[in-house]
Amino acid sequence: MDNRRTQPIGIELVKRGIVGEEDINKALEYQKEHPSKKIGDILYELHIGNPSKLIAAIADILGEKPMLLSASDIRINIPEYLPIDIARRNKAIPFEVSSGKIKVCFSNTANQRMLENMRLLFLNKGLIMERYITFDSIIDEILTSMEIAATEKIDVNADISELVNSIIKNGMEKRASDIHIEPEENSIRVRYRIDGELVTAATIEKDKQAQLIGRLKAISNMHQEKQESQDGRILLYSDYNIRVSSQKNVYGEKFVLRLLKKNADVQQIFELGFPNDPELVKKCFNKRNSIVLIAAPTGEGKTTTTIGLADGLKKLNKNVIVALREPSLGPVFGVKGGAAGGGYAQIAPMEDINLHFTGDFHAIGAANNLLAAMLDNHIFQGNSLGIDPNKITWRRAVDMNDRQLRNIEDGLGGGKNGVPRKDGFDITVASEIMAILCLSTSISDLKDRISKIIVGYTFDDKPITAGDLKAQGAMAALLKEAIKPNLVQTLEGTPAIVHGGPFANIAHGCNSVLATKIAMSLGDYAITEAGFGADLGAEKFLDIKCRLANLKPSCVVIVATIRALKMHGGMEKQELSHENLEALKKGIPNLLRHISNITNVYKICVRNKKRRNYVRARVKKNII
């Protein structure tokens, strides 16, 4: 920031003739009662001076770009880029995206740490932040107006029964998928998940907490006295079947209500984008003990399609089982979200699956870090293997997007604190242990694979393995439960096996061999998915997992969305919500190439040239 101020900002404004001395004195008197407010914001709130000239002068003094922000200036859907809670906490509003830049209005640009965090947040979305400054009250007014729509029908002063009813009914009217009721230190926050974004709907007084919890438990048929995690259902509303989950937190019990419409329209499989050719689809799914592979870009509906397809086959009285990856906490708490499906096509319990589930990933992280600790301890205890600390390739792991730990120096402090060296952390799903676990078929196979991991090199450039450190036994002991697949079900009762989750850009990007083979042995149809796009996840599934485990899919479903096609057509990610037929047209050849790879290279689904060309033509025609 180019800070041009040499005197208090009030004096600078007087010098420039923007306001008079009496105006500043008046603002300073007001500031005594409101010490957290800045002079510029006070002048604006007291209607002193011309707002446009005032913000222009303040921006010039601070070396910032001025913006007298109004609702008409906002040309994006703010929650797509910045959750409302974060926007309010940082007093920031993104208002325009163009050419890889995002324009953001702040009320305070003095907090450098906050600015850096915001810069990194947008950088993770592929956007360069361009800073503007405006008045604090303008930021509040805009954010409040965005939240008011969700709060207008909730009477927080009503009796408990009416209050709960209004929260639920208002959520239904707003087409919320979930209602979050969260006790905080001094209040209870109610939030709606609308179109994937959490919007604050109401703030309820703390003294109503006990009554509110009691009412929710009563109508969802939960134990009143039990304060541990519970599941229940609310059946009071004719059009909705509401799933309720409770979980204890620091300030009480948190409730999540999943709103499921009873008579929701069920689309036929052809309406979901499958070729409108019943015979072709029937042919793909009429083989016993078959694998169906689902492939699509991240966040474009692989899991939802996988689960929806499985539930559809179950409706046709097919014996079908789903095999899915476990979600990592990194994406769950990052920009991507969970990995349990969406809408009515999801596996349950979604909340548990998305939040470290059975602890498999923690066990993998512990095994990874045990090997790192044994490696460093070997060097500290005399280094009989002659390991060069500068040639260590094994890194530590944590199941979180923590870029601060990617590259570090450890072993500092001398003496018993280890040997100083450069180190770093990978996200757990990028760990070689994760990849190995998902390819292993037994504990003995797991130990054998672990023993071959190269962790570094000697001073003579000879490789050092986990087996050389005799670490495989202890690591396998930590993984003895994690190697076991986990059984859950979809909302419609279709069995689903959830296990493992290596990233496709690092490893093979699919669930474990054990999970897939169990699904194949117990069902006539095993539906599974590959991480990332068909050109990455699907090809790794076919080239690595299928070859290693001797698998051959009978059918491949490529999930193609308009958003994905436009991105392949050269459209920027942040612009994908806008119509662009030219980009859509340019993206179609990419999809056709995926189909060609599956049919021509891997020889799956379509066995003759005539049928292949027919499918390509139908796909192209349907999209256009």
C-alpha positions in Angstrom: 0.0 0.0 0.0 1.3 3.5 -0.9 0.5 5.3 2.3 0.7 9.0 1.5 -0.6 10.3 4.8 1.9 12.4 6.8 -0.7 13.8 9.2 -4.0 12.5 10.7 -6.5 11.8 8.0 -8.9 14.5 9.3 -6.3 17.2 8.9 -5.5 16.0 5.4 -9.2 16.2 4.4 -9.4 19.8 5.8 -6.2 20.8 3.8 -7.8 19.5 0.6 -11.0 21.4 1.3 -13.2 18.3 1.4 -14.5 19.2 4.9 -14.1 22.0 7.4 -12.4 22.0 10.8 -15.8 22.2 12.6 -16.8 19.1 10.7 -13.7 17.2 11.9 -14.3 18.3 15.5 -17.9 17.1 15.2 -16.6 13.7 13.9 -14.0 13.5 16.7 -16.7 14.0 19.3 -18.8 11.2 17.7 -15.7 9.0 17.7 -15.4 9.3 21.5 -18.7 7.3 21.8 -17.8 5.0 18.9 -14.0 4.5 19.2 -13.9 1.6 16.7 -15.2 3.8 13.8 -12.8 5.6 11.5 -13.1 9.3 10.8 -14.0 8.8 7.1 -16.8 6.4 8.0 -18.1 8.8 10.6 -18.2 11.7 8.1 -20.1 9.6 5.7 -22.6 8.4 8.3 -23.2 12.0 9.5 -23.7 13.1 5.9 -20.8 15.6 6.0 -19.3 16.5 2.7 -19.8 15.0 -0.8 -19.6 11.2 -0.5 -17.9 10.8 -3.9 -15.3 13.5 -3.2 -14.8 12.2 0.3 -14.0 8.6 -0.7 -11.9 9.8 -3.6 -9.8 11.9 -1.2 -9.5 9.2 1.4 -8.4 6.7 -1.2 -5.8 9.1 -2.6 -4.4 9.7 0.9 -4.2 5.9 1.5 -2.9 5.1 -1.9 -6.0 3.1 -2.8 -8.6 3.0 -5.6 -11.9 4.7 -4.6 -15.3 3.1 -5.1 -18.7 4.4 -3.9 -20.1 1.0 -4.1 -23.8 0.4 -4.9 -25.9 -2.7 -5.6 -25.9 -1.8 -9.3 -22.1 -2.1 -9.4 -22.2 -5.7 -8.3 -22.0 -7.8 -11.5 -21.3 -11.3 -9.9 -23.0 -13.6 -7.5 -21.0 -12.8 -4.4 -21.4 -16.2 -2.6 -19.8 -17.9 -5.6 -16.6 -16.2 -4.9 -16.8 -15.3 -1.2 -19.1 -16.8 1.5 -21.2 -14.1 3.2 -19.8 -14.9 6.6 -16.2 -14.4 5.4 -17.2 -11.2 3.5 -18.8 -9.7 6.7 -15.8 -10.8 8.9 -13.3 -9.1 6.5 -15.5 -6.2 5.5 -15.1 -7.0 1.9 -17.3 -7.4 -1.2 -16.2 -8.7 -4.6 -18.2 -7.0 -7.3 -16.7 -7.7 -10.7 -14.6 -10.4 -12.4 -12.9 -9.9 -15.8 -9.7 -11.1 -17.5 -8.6 -13.2 -14.6 -8.9 -10.3 -12.1 -11.5 -9.9 -9.3 -12.4 -6.4 -8.0 -12.9 -6.3 -4.3 -14.1 -3.4 -2.2 -12.8 -3.1 1.4 -13.7 -0.8 4.2 -10.3 -1.2 5.9 -7.0 -1.8 4.0 -4.8 -1.3 7.0 -4.9 -4.9 8.1 -2.2 -6.4 6.0 -2.7 -9.9 7.3 -6.4 -9.9 6.3 -5.5 -8.5 2.9 -2.9 -11.2 2.3 -5.4 -14.0 3.4 -8.0 -12.6 1.0 -5.4 -12.3 -1.8 -4.5 -16.0 -1.3 -8.1 -17.0 -1.1 -8.9 -15.6 -4.6 -5.5 -16.8 -5.9 -6.7 -20.3 -5.1 -9.6 -19.6 -7.4 -7.3 -18.5 -10.2 -8.0 -14.8 -9.7 -5.8 -11.8 -9.0 -7.3 -9.5 -6.5 -7.7 -5.8 -7.4 -8.3 -3.6 -4.3 -10.8 -0.8 -3.9 -11.9 1.1 -0.8 -15.3 2.3 0.3 -17.2 3.2 3.5 -17.9 0.6 6.2 -21.6 1.3 6.3 -21.9 0.6 2.6 -20.4 -2.8 3.1 -22.8 -3.6 5.9 -25.8 -2.4 4.0 -25.1 -4.5 1.0 -24.3 -7.7 3.0 -27.4 -7.1 5.2 -29.6 -6.8 2.1 -28.3 -10.1 0.8 -29.3 -11.8 4.1 -32.6 -10.1 4.6 -34.4 -12.3 2.1 -33.7 -15.3 4.2 -34.7 -13.7 7.5 -37.9 -11.8 6.6 -40.3 -14.5 7.6 -38.7 -15.7 10.8 -40.2 -14.2 14.0 -37.4 -14.8 16.6 -39.8 -13.5 19.3 -42.5 -16.1 18.7 -43.0 -19.0 21.1 -40.7 -22.0 20.6 -43.2 -24.2 18.6 -44.0 -21.3 16.2 -40.3 -20.3 16.0 -39.2 -23.8 14.9 -42.1 -24.1 12.5 -41.2 -20.7 10.9 -37.5 -21.7 10.5 -38.4 -24.9 8.7 -41.2 -23.5 6.5 -39.2 -20.5 5.5 -36.3 -22.8 4.6 -38.7 -24.8 2.4 -39.9 -21.6 0.7 -36.3 -20.5 0.1 -35.6 -23.9 -1.5 -32.9 -24.6 1.1 -31.4 -28.1 1.0 -30.2 -27.9 4.7 -31.0 -25.9 7.8 -28.1 -25.4 10.3 -29.0 -24.4 13.9 -25.8 -23.7 15.7 -25.3 -22.6 19.3 -22.6 -19.9 19.7 -21.2 -18.2 22.8 -23.9 -15.5 23.1 -26.6 -16.5 20.7 -28.0 -19.2 18.3 -27.3 -18.9 14.6 -29.7 -20.2 12.0 -28.3 -20.7 8.5 -29.8 -22.0 5.2 -27.8 -23.8 2.5 -29.2 -22.4 -0.7 -27.7 -23.4 -4.0 -24.7 -24.7 -2.1 -24.0 -21.6 -0.1 -24.7 -21.0 3.6 -26.7 -17.9 4.3 -27.4 -16.6 7.8 -31.2 -16.6 8.3 -31.6 -15.6 11.9 -29.9 -14.9 15.2 -31.9 -16.2 18.3 -31.3 -15.2 21.9 -29.2 -17.6 24.0 -31.8 -18.0 26.7 -34.1 -19.9 24.2 -31.5 -22.6 23.6 -32.8 -25.2 26.0 -36.4 -24.9 24.7 -35.2 -24.9 21.1 -33.2 -28.1 21.5 -36.1 -29.7 23.4 -38.5 -28.9 20.6 -36.2 -30.1 17.9 -35.6 -33.4 19.7 -39.3 -33.9 20.4 -40.5 -33.5 16.8 -37.6 -35.6 15.4 -38.1 -38.4 17.9 -34.7 -38.1 19.6 -33.8 -38.9 23.2 -34.3 -35.7 25.2 -31.5 -36.3 27.8 -28.9 -37.7 25.5 -26.3 -35.1 24.4 -24.3 -37.4 22.1 -24.7 -37.5 18.3 -28.2 -38.6 17.3 -30.2 -39.0 14.1 -33.9 -38.5 13.7 -36.7 -37.6 11.3 -39.4 -34.9 11.2 -42.7 -36.2 9.6 -44.9 -33.2 10.4 -44.9 -31.7 6.9 -46.9 -33.5 4.2 -44.5 -32.6 1.4 -41.2 -33.2 3.1 -39.4 -35.9 4.9 -36.8 -34.1 7.0 -33.6 -35.9 8.3 -32.2 -34.5 11.5 -28.7 -34.9 12.8 -27.4 -33.5 16.1 -23.9 -33.2 17.4 -22.5 -31.7 20.6 -20.3 -28.7 20.3 -18.6 -26.3 22.8 -21.7 -24.2 23.3 -24.4 -26.9 23.2 -25.9 -29.1 20.5 -25.8 -28.3 16.8 -28.6 -29.5 14.5 -28.6 -30.0 10.8 -31.9 -30.6 9.0 -31.9 -32.1 5.5 -35.0 -31.1 3.6 -36.1 -34.0 1.3 -39.2 -33.4 -0.8 -41.4 -36.5 -0.9 -42.8 -36.2 -4.3 -39.9 -34.7 -6.2 -39.9 -35.3 -9.9 -37.8 -38.4 -10.8 -36.2 -38.0 -14.2 -35.7 -40.9 -16.6 -32.2 -42.0 -17.2 -32.3 -40.4 -20.7 -33.2 -37.0 -19.3 -29.9 -37.1 -17.3 -27.9 -37.0 -20.6 -27.6 -40.7 -21.4 -28.0 -41.5 -25.2 -31.7 -41.7 -26.1 -31.2 -45.2 -27.3 -32.9 -47.8 -24.9 -31.2 -50.7 -26.7 -27.7 -49.3 -26.3 -28.2 -48.5 -22.7 -29.8 -51.9 -22.0 -26.9 -53.6 -23.7 -24.4 -51.7 -21.5 -26.1 -52.8 -18.3 -27.2 -56.4 -19.1 -24.0 -58.1 -18.1 -23.6 -59.7 -14.7 -20.6 -58.9 -12.5 -19.9 -55.8 -14.5 -18.1 -52.6 -13.5 -19.6 -49.2 -14.6 -17.0 -46.4 -14.5 -18.1 -42.8 -14.0 -15.8 -40.0 -15.1 -16.1 -36.2 -15.0 -14.2 -33.0 -14.0 -14.0 -32.1 -10.3 -17.2 -30.7 -8.9 -19.3 -31.5 -12.0 -21.4 -34.3 -10.6 -19.5 -37.7 -10.7 -20.6 -38.9 -7.3 -24.2 -37.6 -7.8 -24.4 -39.4 -11.2 -22.8 -42.6 -9.7 -25.3 -42.7 -6.9 -28.3 -41.7 -9.0 -27.4 -44.4 -11.6 -27.1 -47.0 -8.9 -30.4 -46.1 -7.3 -32.0 -46.2 -10.8 -30.7 -49.7 -11.4 -32.0 -50.7 -8.0 -35.5 -49.4 -9.0 -35.2 -51.9 -11.9 -34.6 -54.7 -9.4 -30.9 -55.0 -10.3 -28.5 -56.2 -7.6 -26.2 -53.1 -7.6 -23.5 -51.9 -5.2 -21.7 -48.5 -5.3 -17.9 -48.2 -4.6 -16.7 -44.6 -3.8 -13.7 -42.7 -2.5 -13.6 -41.2 0.9 -13.5 -37.4 1.0 -10.5 -35.5 2.3 -10.9 -32.8 5.0 -8.8 -30.5 2.7 -11.4 -30.1 -0.1 -14.3 -30.4 2.4 -13.2 -27.3 4.2 -11.8 -25.7 1.0 -13.6 -24.6 -2.1 -14.8 -28.0 -3.4 -17.0 -29.3 -0.7 -17.8 -32.9 0.3 -17.9 -36.1 -1.7 -21.1 -37.8 -0.7 -23.3 -36.7 -3.6 -26.0 -34.1 -3.7 -29.8 -33.6 -3.7 -31.5 -37.0 -3.4 -28.6 -38.8 -4.9 -26.3 -39.0 -1.9 -24.9 -41.5 0.6 -25.7 -41.4 4.3 -24.7 -40.3 6.9 -23.3 -37.5 4.8 -22.1 -35.4 7.7 -20.1 -38.3 9.2 -18.7 -39.4 5.8 -17.4 -35.9 5.0 -15.9 -35.3 8.4 -13.1 -37.9 8.9 -15.6 -40.7 8.8 -14.0 -43.8 10.4 -10.6 -42.2 10.8 -9.0 -44.0 7.8 -7.2 -40.9 6.6 -5.9 -40.1 10.1 -4.4 -43.6 10.3 -2.8 -43.1 6.9 -1.3 -39.7 8.0 0.0 -41.4 11.2 1.6 -44.2 9.3 3.2 -41.7 6.9 4.5 -39.5 9.7 5.8 -42.6 11.7 8.0 -43.4 8.7 9.2 -39.8 8.7 10.0 -39.9 12.4 11.9 -43.3 12.1 13.9 -41.8 9.2 15.0 -38.7 11.1 15.6 -40.7 14.3 17.9 -43.1 12.5 20.0 -40.2 11.3 20.0 -38.7 14.8 21.0 -42.0 16.4 24.2 -42.4 14.4 23.0 -42.9 10.8 24.4 -46.4 10.3 22.9 -46.5 6.8 24.7 -43.3 5.7 21.6 -41.4 4.7 22.3 -37.9 3.3 19.9 -35.4 5.0 19.9 -33.3 1.8 18.7 -36.3 -0.2 15.6 -37.2 1.8 12.5 -37.6 -0.5 10.0 -38.6 2.1 7.7 -35.8 3.4 5.2 -35.6 6.2 1.5 -35.4 5.7 -1.6 -33.6 7.1 -5.2 -34.0 5.9 -5.7 -30.2 5.3 -5.0 -27.6 2.7 -2.2 -26.0 4.7 0.1 -24.3 2.2 2.2 -22.8 5.1 3.6 -26.3 5.7 4.5 -27.2 2.1 8.1 -26.2 2.5 9.7 -25.9 6.0 12.9 -26.3 7.8 12.9 -28.5 10.9 15.3 -30.1 13.4 16.4 -26.6 14.5 17.6 -25.9 18.0 20.5 -28.3 18.1 21.2 -31.0 20.6 18.3 -33.4 21.1 16.1 -31.5 18.6 17.3 -33.5 15.6 19.3 -32.7 12.5 18.4 -29.5 10.7 17.1 -30.1 7.2 14.6 -28.9 4.6 11.3 -30.7 4.9 7.6 -30.2 4.1 4.0 -31.6 4.4 1.8 -33.0 1.7 -1.9 -33.4 2.0 -2.7 -36.9 3.2 -4.5 -37.9 0.0 -1.2 -37.2 -1.8 0.7 -39.6 0.4 2.3 -42.7 -1.2 0.7 -44.6 1.8 -2.7 -43.6 0.5 -1.9 -44.9 -3.0 -0.4 -48.1 -1.6 -3.3 -48.8 0.7 -5.8 -48.5 -2.2 -3.8 -51.0 -4.3 -3.2 -53.5 -1.6 -5.3 -56.7 -1.3 -4.2 -57.8 2.2 -2.2 -56.9 5.2 0.8 -58.9 4.0 0.5 -57.3 0.5 0.4 -53.9 2.2 3.5 -54.6 4.3 5.4 -55.8 1.2 4.5 -52.7 -0.8 5.4 -50.4 2.1 8.8 -52.0 2.5 9.7 -50.9 -1.1 9.0 -47.2 -0.5 12.1 -45.1 -1.3 12.6 -42.5 1.4 15.9 -41.0 0.4 19.5 -41.7 -0.7 22.9 -42.3 0.9 25.9 -40.1 0.5 26.8 -42.6 -2.3 23.4 -42.1 -4.0 22.1 -45.6 -3.1 18.3 -45.7 -2.4 17.1 -46.2 1.1 13.7 -47.9 1.6 11.2 -48.2 4.4 12.3 -51.8 4.6 15.9 -50.7 5.3 14.5 -48.9 8.3 12.3 -51.9 9.3 9.3 -49.6 9.4 6.8 -51.7 7.4 5.5 -53.8 10.4 4.8 -50.8 12.7 3.2 -48.9 9.8 1.0 -51.8 8.8 -0.1 -52.1 12.5 -1.4 -48.5 12.3 -3.3 -49.4 9.1 -4.9 -52.6 10.2 -8.3 -51.0 10.5 -7.9 -48.5 7.8 -7.4 -51.3 5.2 -11.0 -52.5 5.9 -13.6 -51.0 3.5 -16.6 -49.1 5.0 -20.2 -50.0 4.3 -22.9 -47.3 4.1 -26.0 -46.8 1.9 -27.6 -44.3 -0.4 -30.8 -42.4 0.7 -32.8 -45.0 -1.2 -31.1 -47.9 0.5 -28.6 -49.0 -2.2 -25.4 -50.5 -0.5 -22.3 -48.3 -0.9 -18.7 -49.1 0.0 -16.6 -46.1 0.7 -12.9 -46.6 1.0 -9.6 -44.7 0.2 -9.2 -41.5 -1.7 -5.9 -40.8 -3.5 -5.9 -37.7 -5.7 -5.9 -38.4 -9.4 -3.4 -35.6 -10.2 -0.9 -37.4 -7.9 -1.9 -41.1 -7.8 -4.5 -43.2 -9.5 -7.5 -41.3 -8.1 -10.0 -44.0 -7.3 -11.2 -46.1 -4.4 -9.5 -49.2 -3.2 -9.1 -52.4 -5.1 -10.6 -54.2 -2.1 -13.7 -52.0 -2.2 -14.3 -52.5 -5.9 -13.7 -56.3 -5.7 -16.1 -56.6 -2.8 -18.7 -54.7 -4.7 -18.2 -57.0 -7.7 -18.5 -60.1 -5.6 -21.6 -59.1 -3.7 -23.5 -57.4 -6.5 -24.3 -58.1 -10.2 -23.3 -54.5 -10.9 -20.6 -52.5 -9.4 -20.8 -48.7 -10.0 -17.6 -46.8 -9.3 -16.0 -43.5 -10.2 -12.7 -42.0 -11.2 -11.4 -38.8 -9.8 -10.9 -35.7 -12.0 -11.7 -35.7 -15.7 -11.9 -38.6 -18.1 -8.5 -37.7 -19.5 -6.9 -38.1 -16.1 -8.9 -40.1 -13.5 -10.5 -42.5 -16.0 -7.3 -43.2 -17.9 -5.4 -43.8 -14.6 -8.2 -46.1 -13.4 -7.9 -48.1 -16.6 -4.1 -48.0 -17.0 -3.2 -48.6 -13.3 -6.0 -50.0 -11.2 -7.5 -52.2 -13.8 -4.2 -53.7 -15.0 -3.0 -54.3 -11.4 -6.3 -55.8 -10.2 -7.2 -57.5 -13.5 -10.5 -55.6 -13.9 -12.3 -54.7 -17.1 -15.3 -52.3 -17.0 -18.3 -53.2 -19.0 -19.5 -49.6 -19.4 -18.1 -46.1 -19.0 -20.3 -43.1 -18.2 -18.7 -39.8 -19.0 -20.4 -37.0 -17.1 -20.5 -33.9 -19.4 -22.0 -30.6 -18.2 -22.5 -27.4 -20.0 -20.1 -25.8 -17.5 -17.3 -28.3 -18.2 -17.8 -28.0 -22.0 -17.5 -24.2 -21.9 -14.3 -24.5 -19.8 -12.8 -26.9 -22.4 -13.9 -24.3 -25.0 -11.5 -21.8 -23.4 -13.8 -20.0 -21.1 -12.4 -18.7 -17.8 -13.6 -20.7 -14.7 -15.1 -17.6 -13.0 -17.1 -16.8 -16.1 -18.7 -20.3 -16.5 -22.1 -19.2 -15.1 -22.6 -16.9 -18.2 -24.0 -18.1 -21.5 -21.4 -18.6 -24.2 -22.5 -20.7 -27.1 -19.2 -20.3 -29.0 -17.2 -21.7 -26.0 -19.7 -24.5 -25.7 -19.3 -25.4 -29.4 -15.5 -25.3 -29.1 -15.7 -27.7 -26.1 -17.6 -30.4 -27.8 -14.5 -31.9 -29.7 -12.9 -32.4 -26.3 -15.9 -34.6 -25.2 -15.8 -36.5 -28.5 -12.1 -37.2 -27.9 -12.9 -38.7 -24.5 -15.5 -40.9 -26.1 -13.0 -41.9 -28.8 -10.4 -42.8 -26.2 -12.8 -45.0 -24.3 -14.1 -46.7 -27.4 -11.1 -46.8 -29.7 -8.2 -47.1 -27.3 -9.7 -49.0 -24.4 -12.3 -50.8 -26.5 -15.1 -50.4 -23.9 -18.8 -50.2 -24.4 -19.0 -50.0 -28.2 -17.6 -52.9 -30.2 -18.0 -51.9 -33.8 -17.2 -48.8 -35.9 -20.8 -48.3 -37.1 -22.2 -48.2 -33.6 -19.3 -46.0 -32.4 -20.0 -43.4 -35.1 -23.7 -43.5 -34.2 -23.0 -42.8 -30.6 -20.6 -39.9 -31.4 -23.2 -38.4 -33.8 -26.0 -38.7 -31.2 -23.9 -37.1 -28.5 -23.0 -34.2 -30.7 -26.5 -33.7 -31.9 -28.0 -33.9 -28.4 -25.5 -31.3 -27.0 -26.0 -28.9 -29.9 
